[in-house]
Amino acid sequence: MLEPAYQADVVIVGAGVAGLSAAHRLTSAGVRTAVLEAAPCPGGRMSTEKIDGFRLDRIGQLLSTSYPELRLTPGLDALALRPFAPGVLLHSDGRRHRAGAFAKPRSARGALHAVRALASAPRTASVRGIPGPTALPRVRAGAPLGTAVDQARLGAALARLATAPVERLLARPELPAAQALAARGVPTRTIDGFLRPLLAALLCDPDLTTSSRCADLALRAFASGRLCVPESGAEALPELLAQALPPGTVHTGVRVTSIATTSVTTAEHGEIRCRAVLLATDARTAAELLPGLRVPDFHPVTVVHHTTDEPPTTGASLLLDADRGGPVAHTAVISQVDPTRAPAGRALISSTVLGTPPPDIDTAVRMHLSRLYGTSTTRWETLAVHHTPEAVPAMRPPHDLRRPVRLLAGLYVCGDHRDTSTIQGALHSAHRAAAAILTDLGAAGSLNRAEPLEAAA
């Protein structure tokens, strides 16, 4: 018998969250889809190592409950998110300060009234409650957020960001984030004491070289939601997507060596014919398969996991170092955020180092964590050190938030390097790519088109 003209309608190269999300949208529209993954299992960089009952994320990217694509992506209905405590903890001058847990006014006018009221109020006036009545202790000199008025202005700015239309943020002049914040008149103490460590945690960019538009989107997501992690580890997200696909859709251990508009060639199975190809790998692999694609710079990320039977007393908080006094950018007793990540009676502390790690990373991290948590770390056990040199694509200006996903008829590309360098960006680029494929295949009515701007937040 003659073989069919096409062995699949669409072949997707790469089974990370972008490729799996696109596959789910395409199969839901009745498009025969095959996902090819070179690794032994799907997930890409969203992988979780299991050691003695612990679940250890390799990169540990933070999510936000405000990410639209977590709600819009088919297959993620059952995703359980574990939120951190509201705001973040800032370590500065040997003390910890709660920051960013501002109540949100219903309007920008309400935020402005709150600032004016606080500017004329005693120093014990409310900061967290904008415009709520809860009072905070007196802000001591040298606190990372500055004076009470500085804190109120910051709370009002975050409140405005939470409700600002994305189109308005993207219409702002684009500069490196550090320059843009200074140009807007944000006090240096507020930038270095709060915004820099916060954006470092959100964007993996401690020097704030990221496009100010991308930084604004990250702050908007922070201000309008809660930071969180997937229950049971980062791999839960790609696992849910893969399980929701028809059996036989995902093929692991298949290495693609070349692609064309109507076929892919694999090392294990030769040529696979199709009507369209979607390249859903990381940026460097995509450029190897399709010379001419731009390879961005990357932010290296190292995650160090420790365990102890005497956890620090920070609760489910994300702890940031406002002083930049060591290699750790942010850390958390992650088992208090998500108890499924550690066996009973043990605490899991996960700490992130950005940039090039120090030579003796475990010793340097232990010394830094001892200062941040205010406790000895000599009895802590090191579970794993995961270093990823190309963890997060850099988004330096000018950064195109909507890089084309349709290269030509039959050839498409998606991933966090085509959007924002976040899980939200990867999912939204897959949304755009699936919509483009269905349009070109004549099945556009089967899928709602991706929203062009709102899902960037």
C-alpha distance (Angstrom), angle and dihedral (degrees) to the residues before:
residue distance angle dihedral
M1 . . .
L2 3.77 . .
E3 3.78 115.0 .
P4 3.81 115.6 -117.2
A5 3.78 116.5 -93.5
Y6 3.81 90.2 -116.8
Q7 3.79 128.3 28.3
A8 3.80 90.6 -160.0
D9 3.77 136.7 3.5
V10 3.81 92.7 -130.0
V11 3.79 130.5 14.5
I12 3.80 114.6 -158.3
V13 3.80 116.3 -159.1
G14 3.80 109.5 -150.8
A15 3.81 131.2 32.2
G16 3.79 100.2 -141.9
V17 3.78 120.0 123.3
A18 3.82 92.2 -79.9
G19 3.80 94.6 52.4
L20 3.81 93.9 42.8
S21 3.79 92.5 47.2
A22 3.81 91.7 50.4
A23 3.81 90.1 47.6
H24 3.78 90.8 53.4
R25 3.81 92.2 52.1
L26 3.80 92.6 46.7
T27 3.81 96.7 46.8
S28 3.81 89.7 46.3
A29 3.81 87.0 58.0
G30 3.80 91.7 52.3
V31 3.80 96.8 -101.6
R32 3.83 114.8 143.3
T33 3.80 104.0 -123.6
A34 3.80 134.4 -176.0
V35 3.81 121.1 -167.3
L36 3.81 116.0 -157.0
E37 3.79 119.6 -162.0
A38 3.81 125.3 -178.8
A39 3.82 93.9 -156.8
P40 3.81 122.9 79.0
C41 3.81 91.5 -109.2
P42 3.82 138.2 21.5
G43 3.79 124.3 -103.7
G44 3.79 106.7 79.5
R45 3.80 111.2 -155.8
M46 3.81 91.3 -7.0
S47 3.78 92.6 83.4
T48 3.79 131.1 138.9
E49 3.79 125.3 -154.8
K50 3.80 117.7 -145.7
I51 3.82 117.6 -146.5
D52 3.82 123.8 168.0
G53 3.79 93.8 -30.4
F54 3.81 95.1 -41.5
R55 3.80 123.2 117.6
L56 3.79 110.4 -147.6
D57 3.81 121.4 -170.6
R58 3.79 115.0 -143.8
I59 3.80 95.8 -146.0
G60 3.78 104.4 6.6
Q61 3.79 99.2 -152.0
L62 3.79 113.6 -168.8
L63 3.78 119.7 -121.6
S64 3.78 129.4 -158.9
T65 3.78 127.9 -137.9
S66 3.83 86.2 -135.2
Y67 3.83 94.3 64.4
P68 3.84 104.0 121.0
E69 3.82 95.0 -155.1
L70 3.81 92.0 60.5
R71 3.81 85.4 65.5
L72 3.80 97.3 36.4
T73 3.80 100.6 46.9
P74 3.82 113.2 96.7
G75 3.77 112.1 -127.1
L76 3.81 96.0 34.7
D77 3.79 96.5 86.4
A78 3.81 90.5 107.0
L79 3.82 95.3 46.4
A80 3.80 109.5 128.2
L81 3.79 115.4 -151.5
R82 3.80 123.2 -159.7
P83 3.82 110.6 -152.5
F84 3.78 125.9 -148.1
A85 3.78 119.2 -127.8
P86 3.83 110.9 -76.6
G87 3.79 113.9 -75.5
V88 3.80 120.3 -10.5
L89 3.80 138.8 -78.8
L90 3.80 115.3 -114.6
H91 3.80 120.5 -156.5
S92 3.78 111.2 -149.9
D93 3.81 132.0 156.3
G94 3.78 91.8 -7.9
R95 3.81 95.1 -52.9
R96 3.79 135.8 93.5
H97 3.79 123.9 -128.0
R98 3.80 129.0 -169.2
A99 3.80 110.4 -129.3
G100 3.77 140.0 169.7
A101 3.81 96.7 29.5
F102 3.78 91.3 119.1
A103 3.78 121.5 155.8
K104 3.78 110.0 -120.3
P105 3.82 120.6 -119.6
R106 3.78 115.0 -136.7
S107 3.78 91.4 -122.3
A108 3.79 142.5 15.9
R109 3.83 87.6 -109.1
G110 3.79 89.3 58.4
A111 3.80 89.8 51.8
L112 3.81 91.3 51.0
H113 3.81 91.7 49.8
A114 3.80 89.4 50.7
V115 3.80 92.0 54.4
R116 3.80 92.6 48.7
A117 3.77 91.6 48.0
L118 3.78 92.8 50.0
A119 3.79 93.2 45.8
S120 3.81 89.6 61.1
A121 3.82 96.4 37.7
P122 3.82 128.7 90.5
R123 3.78 117.1 -85.6
T124 3.79 90.2 -102.1
A125 3.82 90.5 64.8
S126 3.78 121.8 126.9
V127 3.80 118.6 -79.1
R128 3.78 103.7 162.0
G129 3.78 90.2 46.3
I130 3.76 104.7 66.8
P131 2.98 96.4 -167.3
G132 3.84 95.3 -10.5
P133 3.81 124.7 107.2
T134 3.82 100.6 -121.0
A135 3.81 110.8 120.2
L136 3.78 126.5 -143.8
P137 3.79 127.1 -148.4
R138 3.78 117.9 -95.2
V139 3.80 112.1 -71.8
R140 3.75 107.3 -116.9
A141 3.78 120.9 -137.3
G142 3.75 112.5 -88.8
A143 3.81 95.1 24.8
P144 3.80 109.6 151.8
L145 3.80 94.7 -112.0
G146 3.79 96.7 48.7
T147 3.79 123.6 -137.4
A148 3.80 127.2 -5.7
V149 3.80 89.3 -99.3
D150 3.83 90.7 51.8
Q151 3.80 88.7 52.1
A152 3.79 92.3 48.8
R153 3.77 91.6 50.6
L154 3.78 90.1 49.5
G155 3.80 91.0 49.8
A156 3.79 90.8 49.7
A157 3.81 91.7 48.6
L158 3.81 91.3 51.2
A159 3.79 90.0 47.3
R160 3.80 91.0 53.1
L161 3.81 90.4 48.3
A162 3.80 90.9 51.4
T163 3.81 91.3 60.6
A164 3.81 100.8 29.6
P165 3.82 116.3 116.1
V166 3.79 111.1 -110.5
E167 3.82 90.1 -127.9
R168 3.80 89.4 62.2
L169 3.80 92.7 52.4
L170 3.80 92.1 48.3
A171 3.80 90.6 51.0
R172 3.81 92.0 61.6
P173 3.82 118.3 104.7
E174 3.79 110.0 -87.7
L175 3.80 119.8 -122.8
P176 3.79 136.1 143.5
A177 3.79 104.8 -70.1
A178 3.81 95.0 -114.6
Q179 3.82 91.9 53.8
A180 3.79 93.1 44.9
L181 3.81 93.5 52.3
A182 3.80 91.4 49.4
A183 3.81 91.5 46.9
R184 3.81 89.9 54.0
G185 3.79 90.1 57.9
V186 3.80 97.2 -109.1
P187 3.83 107.2 161.0
T188 3.79 114.0 -104.9
R189 3.80 90.2 -126.1
T190 3.81 90.7 56.1
I191 3.80 91.8 47.9
D192 3.79 95.9 48.1
G193 3.79 96.2 33.7
F194 3.79 100.1 46.9
L195 3.81 118.8 -4.6
R196 3.80 97.3 49.7
P197 3.84 96.3 51.0
L198 3.82 90.8 41.0
L199 3.81 94.3 50.4
A200 3.80 90.0 43.7
A201 3.81 87.8 59.0
L202 3.81 93.0 45.3
L203 3.83 99.0 41.2
C204 3.85 103.6 21.2
D205 3.82 87.3 -125.3
P206 3.84 111.8 118.1
D207 3.82 92.5 174.6
L208 3.83 92.4 57.2
T209 3.80 94.2 -130.2
T210 3.82 89.0 141.8
S211 3.81 119.3 114.8
S212 3.80 110.1 -84.1
R213 3.81 89.0 -129.4
C214 3.79 91.3 58.1
A215 3.80 90.1 45.5
D216 3.81 89.9 51.7
L217 3.80 90.2 52.0
A218 3.80 90.6 49.8
L219 3.81 91.7 50.3
R220 3.79 90.1 46.4
A221 3.80 90.5 54.8
F222 3.81 90.0 48.1
A223 3.80 93.1 48.4
S224 3.80 95.3 47.3
G225 3.81 99.1 42.6
R226 3.78 146.0 16.6
L227 3.79 127.5 -88.4
C228 3.78 110.3 -114.5
V229 3.80 147.2 160.8
P230 3.81 130.5 -138.1
E231 3.77 114.0 -95.3
S232 3.83 112.6 -105.2
G233 3.80 93.4 16.2
A234 3.78 140.3 -57.8
E235 3.80 91.8 -67.9
A236 3.81 89.8 69.2
L237 3.79 90.3 80.1
P238 3.85 98.7 55.5
E239 3.82 90.1 37.6
L240 3.80 91.0 58.5
L241 3.79 91.5 47.9
A242 3.81 92.7 48.6
Q243 3.81 93.9 46.6
A244 3.80 91.3 52.2
L245 3.83 92.5 57.7
P246 3.82 122.1 92.5
P247 3.82 112.7 -90.1
G248 3.78 112.4 -87.8
T249 3.81 95.0 25.6
V250 3.82 96.5 110.0
H251 3.81 118.8 57.7
T252 3.81 115.5 -171.9
G253 3.80 126.9 -165.4
V254 3.81 91.0 38.1
R255 3.80 114.8 128.5
V256 3.80 116.3 -157.9
T257 3.80 113.0 -147.1
S258 3.82 101.3 179.7
I259 3.79 140.4 3.1
A260 3.79 138.0 -154.9
T261 3.79 134.1 174.6
T262 3.81 93.0 -90.0
S263 3.80 104.8 25.1
V264 3.78 147.5 25.8
T265 3.79 126.3 -148.6
T266 3.78 119.4 -141.3
A267 3.78 131.6 -166.5
E268 3.80 92.2 -132.3
H269 3.81 105.2 37.7
G270 3.78 107.0 21.4
E271 3.80 119.3 -135.1
I272 3.80 123.3 1.3
R273 3.80 115.0 -165.1
C274 3.78 121.8 -144.9
R275 3.79 144.2 152.0
A276 3.82 95.7 -114.0
V277 3.80 140.5 7.2
L278 3.80 125.9 -143.5
L279 3.81 116.0 -163.3
A280 3.82 106.3 -151.0
T281 3.81 101.9 164.4
D282 3.78 130.2 114.4
A283 3.80 116.2 -72.4
R284 3.80 97.3 -98.6
T285 3.80 95.1 48.6
A286 3.79 89.8 46.1
A287 3.82 90.5 54.6
E288 3.81 91.4 49.0
L289 3.78 90.7 55.0
L290 3.78 93.9 39.9
P291 3.83 110.9 31.6
G292 3.78 111.0 -150.7
L293 3.80 97.3 46.4
R294 3.78 110.8 121.5
V295 3.79 116.9 -110.8
P296 3.82 109.9 -148.5
D297 3.76 126.7 -148.3
F298 3.78 114.2 -96.5
H299 3.78 138.3 -139.4
P300 3.84 111.6 -129.5
V301 3.80 115.9 -135.3
T302 3.81 129.1 -165.5
V303 3.80 120.8 -171.3
V304 3.81 119.2 -163.2
H305 3.81 118.4 -164.4
H306 3.82 122.6 -158.7
T307 3.78 132.9 175.3
T308 3.80 133.4 -156.3
D309 3.78 137.8 164.1
E310 3.82 90.5 -132.3
P311 3.82 106.4 60.0
P312 3.81 121.5 -161.1
T313 3.79 115.6 -102.1
T314 3.79 99.4 -113.0
G315 3.79 97.2 106.6
A316 3.81 118.6 -153.5
S317 3.81 93.4 -24.3
L318 3.78 131.4 130.8
L319 3.81 106.3 -127.6
L320 3.83 118.0 -151.4
D321 3.80 127.8 -171.3
A322 3.81 107.4 -128.2
D323 3.82 91.1 179.7
R324 3.84 95.3 55.1
G325 3.80 85.4 -138.4
G326 3.78 97.1 155.0
P327 3.80 144.5 2.4
V328 3.82 97.3 -73.0
A329 3.81 114.2 96.0
H330 3.80 96.0 -179.7
T331 3.78 137.7 -8.5
A332 3.80 139.9 179.8
V333 3.76 141.4 -176.2
I334 3.77 85.3 -115.0
S335 3.81 94.1 -174.4
Q336 3.81 88.0 65.5
V337 3.80 89.0 54.7
D338 3.82 93.4 43.6
P339 3.82 113.9 14.4
T340 3.83 91.5 -169.5
R341 3.81 89.9 74.0
A342 3.81 96.1 71.1
P343 3.81 135.9 39.1
A344 3.79 119.4 -107.1
G345 3.78 114.5 -74.1
R346 3.81 95.0 20.6
A347 3.78 131.0 95.0
L348 3.80 124.0 -145.2
I349 3.81 117.1 -147.8
S350 3.81 114.0 -168.8
S351 3.81 118.6 -168.8
T352 3.80 129.7 -174.4
V353 3.80 125.4 -144.6
L354 3.81 116.8 -167.1
G355 3.79 125.7 -153.2
T356 3.79 124.8 4.6
P357 3.82 108.7 -8.0
P358 3.82 120.5 -129.5
P359 3.84 117.5 -100.4
D360 3.82 95.9 -107.7
I361 3.76 94.8 36.3
D362 3.79 98.9 168.8
T363 3.81 93.7 54.0
A364 3.81 92.6 44.7
V365 3.80 92.2 47.8
R366 3.80 93.3 47.3
M367 3.82 91.6 52.1
H368 3.79 91.3 48.3
L369 3.81 93.6 46.4
S370 3.79 90.3 50.8
R371 3.81 89.0 60.2
L372 3.81 94.9 41.7
Y373 3.80 95.2 49.9
G374 3.80 96.6 31.9
T375 3.79 93.8 -129.3
S376 3.79 139.7 97.7
T377 3.80 116.0 -89.1
T378 3.80 97.7 -173.1
R379 3.80 92.4 105.7
W380 3.78 94.7 46.3
E381 3.79 115.4 113.7
T382 3.79 119.3 -133.8
L383 3.81 109.5 -132.5
A384 3.81 101.7 177.9
V385 3.80 145.0 -20.8
H386 3.81 113.0 -147.9
H387 3.81 116.3 -169.1
T388 3.82 118.7 -173.3
P389 3.84 112.1 -177.7
E390 3.81 94.0 -168.6
A391 3.78 99.9 35.2
V392 3.80 102.9 135.7
P393 3.83 128.4 19.8
A394 3.80 111.3 -121.7
M395 3.81 117.0 -116.9
R396 3.78 102.9 -156.7
P397 3.81 118.7 163.6
P398 2.89 130.3 -56.7
H399 3.79 89.0 45.1
D400 3.80 121.4 168.3
L401 3.79 106.8 -143.1
R402 3.78 90.4 -166.6
R403 3.77 106.3 43.8
P404 3.81 108.3 176.9
V405 3.79 115.8 -87.3
R406 3.81 93.4 -171.7
L407 3.80 108.7 69.2
L408 3.81 94.3 172.2
A409 3.79 136.5 -33.3
G410 3.77 106.5 -54.9
L411 3.82 97.6 13.0
Y412 3.80 123.7 85.5
V413 3.79 138.2 162.6
C414 3.82 134.0 -160.0
G415 3.79 139.8 168.5
D416 3.79 140.5 106.3
H417 3.83 89.0 -63.2
R418 3.83 89.6 66.5
D419 3.81 96.4 52.0
T420 3.79 131.6 8.2
S421 3.81 117.3 -24.5
T422 3.79 93.2 -112.6
I423 3.80 138.0 92.1
Q424 3.79 85.8 -101.4
G425 3.81 90.1 54.9
A426 3.81 93.5 48.4
L427 3.80 92.1 50.5
H428 3.78 93.4 45.7
S429 3.80 93.5 49.1
A430 3.82 87.3 53.5
H431 3.81 88.8 50.8
R432 3.81 90.1 53.5
A433 3.80 93.6 45.2
A434 3.81 93.8 49.6
A435 3.80 90.2 49.8
A436 3.82 90.9 50.7
I437 3.82 92.2 48.9
L438 3.79 93.3 49.5
T439 3.78 90.5 48.7
D440 3.80 91.7 52.2
L441 3.81 92.7 44.6
G442 3.79 91.2 49.9
A443 3.77 95.8 -111.7
A444 3.80 98.9 105.1
G445 3.80 92.6 127.2
S446 3.79 90.7 65.6
L447 3.80 94.6 67.1
N448 3.76 133.8 42.6
R449 3.75 110.1 -119.5
A450 3.80 116.5 -109.1
E451 3.76 115.3 -97.6
P452 3.81 105.6 -109.2
L453 3.78 99.7 -140.4
E454 3.78 117.8 3.8
A455 3.80 95.2 67.3
A456 3.80 90.3 59.0
A457 3.78 91.5 76.4
